[in-house]
Amino acid sequence: MKKLSKAWGRRTNRTASADTQLRRASHKLSDLGASDEEEQRLAYVRAHGRKRSTSQPDCVDEEFMRRCDDKRLAHSGGSASCTASPVLSPLGTPNASPRGSARGTVLMSQINNILMRSSEAEAQWSITRSSSLPSDKCPLAEEDDEEAEGGQELLEDDPLQVAVAKWKQHLVICLPNVIADAGVPMEPPKDTTPFEELLGSDRTLVKAMLGFSREMQDLSIATHLTWMITVKKAMASGLVSYCVEKEMSNTRESALLMRDETPYIRTLSTFLDIFGYQFIKGAMPKILKLILASGDIEIDPMREPDDEKRALNRGELEMVINAVLSRIFSWINLVPSDLQGVLASVDAAARRKFPRMNTNVLLGSFFFLRFFNPNLVQPQKYKLLKKELSPADRRKLVLVSKSIQAFVNESQPEGKEQYMEGLINSLLRGRLDDLHVFYRRLLTEKVKKRKSYVQSLDDHKLNAIYFGEHIDPLYMLCRDNLETFLTSVIRTTDEEQQAIDLCQGVLKVFALCMEEPKLKKRGCNDAFL
């Protein structure tokens, strides 16, 4: 670890701010009182000639001699003039010896190297940002550009922000060398418990992991992370609040809240699934039985061309939906307190950002679109049905789900689903007030604290799901994309030393995961005591 720390320090020092070095050189030149840039360099060579490099030749090239002759002519009033060069080039003294000329060449080459390193650093930083998040594939690329423009204005006015951006830039640039020096093993891990414990003990790493999910355009990372947080439940409430605030800050219009697929939305949806398990387990089997026992409810003209039959089916479908809604509204006591807390957090954050917004539509979008309807159309997820669904039965579930979603959106269906317009109008006239009362009760009524899905599993099964399906894949994703992950860590931190410590901790943990486990993987149910 000490070796790694020294290597990091050396490479960080090598990539110290090129702008700072160049500024210091410029200050020394200007202090000499030279009249122009060429004269400043000449005076600096005269006053501060450095020891000649061993690799420097004893003689100078023809271009150098020509520039010296031009300079002598200019001093003596001759007609020849020294034209400005687009790049920094060495200048000798009027009667420069080869040794003195070599000193000037060394000095100017050092200044040239500073400029080149500065340009390369800026170019590499631009490549890193552009390649890590393709603009043609990322749905939030335009949004990021707007944030970057606003951030640039802030940076120009705030020296502290400029300094933070600088050290983050240099740390990101030296990451490949640091990772190479660390020698991260690419074999399958023997025990991912150290990795899980590191993530579960640091909120900055958790936030960085969500940024990593966004950079990779892989929402499964957010799912794996949420599972870990539900076991390490001490961090769960903080993660929920963070995701809600990030989603609010990234959304420009109230109508788009909770609509896009982002790591923050996936985290909240997974959290609802895990902590709303008792509601799904208690309410969904009866609802599924009611829907599947109904008659024909097809109302799509493309599937049922007979108008008379379609009218009968619409009446049957409306009756089924009313029955389903009545059961949902009456089972408020089955809603867990954790699920209620998430909904209350979303409602409060939306009211702060969009004071005039109708949050009933937002709650309907969140509760039904992200929680109820996905479990309705996928009953096999929690093994709510013993038999396989036939295509006709699955179509019934899809129709009911679409109808309920259009109803809670409080808007008319568009596009291919305009055939539902009459049905939705009828539901809006008859059940909209009941829906709003349900939302108010959902936010304010005192409900019981219930077991989550992970709490309902025994230690053996929980370990198999927790480590085998979530922690191990999360480890592999981070290891295979280590530079992107550590870049997210650096961008998430606010202090340089903290960023370095976190990166060193991650690299150390990757080595520990290759060691044989001293103890059997622990049971996770003790985390809930």
N, C-alpha and C positions, 0 to 999 in steps of 0.2 A: 504493500500500500504506500509506503514511504517513497519507493521507487517511482510509482505512478504519480504521486503528488509532485515529486521533483520534475518528472517529465512534463507534467502539465504546466508547472511554473516556468520551465525553460521555454516551452513553446509559446506560452502567453507573453513572456518578456520579448521573445523574438518578434512577435506580432504587435508590439506596443505601437501606439498611435503614430502612424507615419506623418500625419499632419503636425503633431507636436514636434517631431524631430525637424521637419522642414521649417517650422516657425522659428525654432531656436536658431537654426542656421541663418535664416533671413535676418533675425535680430542682430546677430553678430556682424553680418555684412553691413547693415544700415548704420550700426554704431561707428563704423570706420569713416563715415562722412563722404563716401564716394558719390559722384554726381549722377551716375546712371547704373543700370544693371551690369553692363560690361565692366565699368570701372570698379564697382563694388567687388565683383569676383576677382579682378586683378589685385585690388588692394588687400583682399582677404588672403590671397595666395602669397603676397609679399610678407604680410604680417604674421600669418599662421601656417607656414609651410609645414607639412607633416612628414613623418618618416616614410620613405619610399617603400612601397610594397615589394616583396621579393619577387612577385610575379610580373612587376612592371619593367619593360625594356629600358635600356640605358639611352636609347635614342627615341625621338619622337617622329611621328609620321609627317608626310608632306602637307596634309591639311592643317596640322598644328603649326608648322613653320610658316605657311602662307598667312594664317591668322596673326601670327606674331609680327610678320613683316607689315601687314596692313595696319596693325596697331602702332608700329613705330612711325610709319608714314603719317598717320593721323596726328600723332604727338608733335611731329616736326612740321606740320602744316602742309603736308603733301595732299595730292588730290585723291589718293586712294582712300576708301572708307571701309570700315568693318561693318558688313551687313549683319543684321540680327538673325540669329538662327532660331528655328522653331523649337529646337531642343537645347537643353543645357549642354554646353561644350566647354572644354578647358581652355583657359587663356594663360599664356606664359608672360613673364616679364619682358621688357623691351630687349634686353640682352641676356635672355634666359639661358642658363646652362642646361644640359640634358638632365642633370639631377634636379634642379629647380623646376624644370618643366614637368618632370615626372611627378613631383609633389603636387603640382596643380592638377595634373591629370587624375591622380588618385582622389583628390578632394572633390572634383567635379563629378567623377564617376560615383562617389558615395551619394551626392545629392541626386544624381540621376536615378540611382537605385531606390532612394526614398520615394521619388515620384512614381517610379514603376510599381513599387510595392503598394502604394496608395491606390493606383489605378486598378491593379490586379485584385486588391481587397474589395473595392467597390464592385468590380465586375463579378467576382465570385459570390458576393452577397446577393447581387441581383439575380444571378443564376439560381442560387439556393432558394430564394423566395419564389421565383417563377416556376421552378421545376417541382417544388414540393406541393404545390396546389394548382393543378392545371385549370386555367380559366374556362376552357371549353367544357369541362366536366363538373366543375364545382357550382352548385346552385347559388352559393353565397359569394361568388367571385366579385360581382359588381358591388355588393355590399362591402366587401373587404377593401375595394378600391376607394370607396367613399370614406371609410374609416381611416385609410392611409392618408388621404388628402387632408382630412381634418387633423390627423396626428402630426402631419408635416407643419401645419401652421402653429401647432402647439410647440413643436420642437424648436422652431425658429425664435420663439419668445422665451423659452425656458431652458437655461443652461444646464440645469440638472437633468432634464429629459434628454438633452443632447449627449451628456456624459453616459447616461444609462444605455442609450441606443448604441453608443460607440463600443462599450465593453461587451454588450451582447453580440454585436457584430463580430468582434474579434474572437470571442469564445466559439461562436458558431463556425467561423472559418477554420479554427485549429482543431475542431472535433475529429475529423478523419484521422489525423495523426495520433491524437490521444487514444482513440479506439484501437488503432493499429498497435500502439505500444502496449495497451492493456491485454491484447491477445485473447479476446472473448472466445471461448470454446463454442463450436458449432454442433457438437454432439447433443443428443436428447438429454434433458436434465434428469438427474437422479432424485432430486427433491426440490420442489418449488416453494416449500414453506418459507424460506428466507425472503423470497421475492414477494410473497403474499404479505408477510409481516412488515416489510419495508413500505409497501404501498398503503397498507392499512394504518400506518402510524404517522403519515405525513399528508396533510391536506393539499400542500402545494403539488405533490406528485399526483394526487387524484385529479386536480384541476389540469395538470399537464397532460394526464392521460386522456381527458376529454378533448383537449386541443390536438393530441396525437390522433384520436379517432377522426377528427375533422380533417386533418391534413391527409390522412390515408384514405379518406372517403370510405371508411369501413365502420358501419354502425354496430357490428358485432363486438367491437372493443368496448363500446358504451354498455352493451348488455353484460359482458363479462365483468366489467367494473362494478356495475350495480349489484350483481350477485355478491361480490366481495364486500361491498358496503353494507348489504343487508345482514351479513354475518358479523361484520365489525359495526354493529349498529350504533355505536357512539358517534360515528361520523355521518349517519344517514340523514339527519335533519339538516345539517349544514350543506350536504351535497344537494338536497332537494331545493333549498333556498337559492343556492348558487345557480343551479340549472334554470330555475324560474326567472331569476334576474337576467341571466345571459340571454335567454330566449326573448325576454321583453326588450332588452337593449338592441338585439339584432333584428327586430321586427319594426318596419316603418309604418305599417297600416294595421289598424285594429282588426280588420276583416281577415288578415292573414295569420293572426295569432294561433299557435298550436296546430297549424295546417301543414307545414313543411316537415320533411324527415331530416332531422338534425340529431347530432349526438345528445344534445340536451333533452330533446323530446323523447328520444329512445330511452334515455335514462329514467325519465319520469314515467313512461309507459311500462317499463320493466318493473319499476318500483310499485306501481299500481297493481300489476299482475301478481307480484309476490305477496304484498300486504293486503290485497283485496281477495285473497284466495278463499277465505271463509264465506264471503258474499257469493262468489262464483259457485263454490261447492254447495252452499245452502239454497241458492235461488235458481241457478241455471238448470238443474235436472228437471224441475217441475215446468219451467218455461219450455224446455226442449220437448218434453212429453206433450204439452199442449199444442205446440206448432206441428209436430210430426203426426199428431192424431187428427189434424184438420183435413178437410177435403181439398179439392183442387182450388188453388189460389192464384193461378197464372193470369196476369192481366197484360202482358206484353203482346201487342198485335203481331209481332214477328213470330211468336211462339203459339199464340192462340188467335187465329184469324176470325173465328166466329164471334160476332158482336154480342149476340144474346148470351152465349156461354161466358164471354168475358165480363159482362155486367153481373152475372151471378157470382163469378169468381171474385170480383171486386168487393161485393158485399161480404163474402166469406173472409177475405183478407182483412177488411176493416174490422170485422168482429174479432179476429185473432189478435190483431194489433192492439185493440182496446183492452182485451183480456191480459195481454202481456204487460201493457203500461200500468194497468191496475195492480198487478202483482209487484211490479218494480216500485211503485209509489207506496205500497203498503209494507214493504220489507226494509224500511229505513233502519230498523233496529239491527239488521244484519251487516250494515256498513261499518267496517272497522274504523277505529279512531285515527289510525295512520293514514288511511285513504281520505278521511275527512280533513285531516290536516293539510294534505297536498292540495286538495280542492280549495280550501280557504286561503292558502298561500297564493295560488294562481289568481283567485278572485281579487285579493287585496293588491297584488302587484299590477294587475290590469287596470284597476280603478286609479292607481297612482299615476300610471303612464297615460291612460286614455280616460279622463274623468267623465266624458260624455258617452262612453261606450256602454252598450247593453250587454252586461256580463252574463246574462242568461244564455245567450247564444254561445259565448265562450265556454261556459260550464257544460253545455250540451255537447259542444264539439269535443271537449276534453274527456268527459265522463263516458259518453257513448262511443265516440269515434276511437278513442285510445284504450278503452277498457272494456265496456260491455259488448259492443258489436264484434270485436275480434274473437272474444271467447264464445260468442253465440255461433259464429260460422266455423269455429274450429273446436268442437267439443272434445275431440280426441286429445287435446293438449293436456288436460287434467283427467283424462279417462272418465268423462262424464257419461258416456254411452258405452254399453257393452258390445253393441253390434256395429258393423261398418255401415256408413251412410250410403244409400243408393243415390244416383244422380237426381232423381225426383225429390228426395228428401233434402238433399243439399241445396237444390234450387229453392225450396220453401224457406230455408234458413236465410239464403241470400236475399230473397224478396222482402222478408220481414225486416232484416237488417237495413236494407236500403230505405225502406219506408220509414222506419223509426229515425234514421239519420236525417232524412229530408224533413221530417216533422220537427226535430229538435233544432235544426238549422233555421227554422221559422222562415223559410223561403221556398219558392216554387222550384221544382226540378227543372233542369235544363238539358238540352241535347237529346240523347237517346232515351232519357227517362221521363220525357214529357207526358208519357201515358199515365204517370202517377199523379198528375196535376189535380184531378178531381178528388182522388183519395186524400191527398195532403190537405187540400182546402177543407175537407170535411173534418179531418183530425184537428186542424188549427182552430176551427170554430168550436169544436166540442171539448178539447182536452188541453188547450194552451194554458189556461189558468191553473189547472191541476199540475202541469209541468213546472210552472213558476213556484207554486207552493212547495213542490218536492225539492227544488233547488234551495229554497230558504231553510227548509228543515235539514237538508243535507249539510248546510253550513253552520247552523246554530244549535240543532238538537243534540243533546248529550248522548253519546253512543258508547258502547263498551269497547274495551281494548281486546282484540282477538289475536289468536295465533296467526303468524304468517305461514306461507308455504314451506319455508325452510325449517320452521319450528315444528312442522307436522311430520318431518322425516326423521328416521332413526339415524344414529351416527354413521353406520356403515353406508347407507344409501346417500346420505348428505355428503360424505367424503367423496363418494364416487362421482356425484354430480358436481360438487363444488370444485374439487381439484381436477378431475378428469375432463369435465366439459367447459370449465371456465378459467381457472387459474393457470393450468398448463397451456391451453391455447393462447392465453394472454401473454404468458412468458415468451412463447415462441414468436408471436407477432412483434413484441418489443425487441427481442434479440435479433430477428431477421431484418428489422428496420431500425437498428439501434441509433443511427445518426439522426433520423427523423424524430425519434422519441426524445433523445437528449436535446435536440433543438427546441422541441416543445417545452421541455423542462427549463431551458435557459430563458425562453420568451415569457414564461409564466412567473419567474422569480423577479424580485425587485432589487436584490443586492448581489453584487458580483461574487462575494465569498460564499453566500448561500448557494448560488448556482453551481459553483465549483464543488462544494461539499456534496450536493445532491448528485451531481454527475459521478463523482468518485464513489459515492455510496452505491449507486446503481451498478457500476462496473464491478465493485467488490462483491455485491450480492450475486451477480451472474457467475462469478467464480465459486461462491459458496454453494450454489445450486448444483454444481457438478460433484460435490462431495456426497459420500454415502450418508443417509439420514441416521442420526444417532438414536432417535426415537421414532416410533411409529407415528404417522400423521395423526394428530389429535382429533378428537371429536369436536364438533363445532357448537353443539347445543349449550356448552358452558358459556358461550358468548352472550346468551340471553338471560343469564342469572342476574 
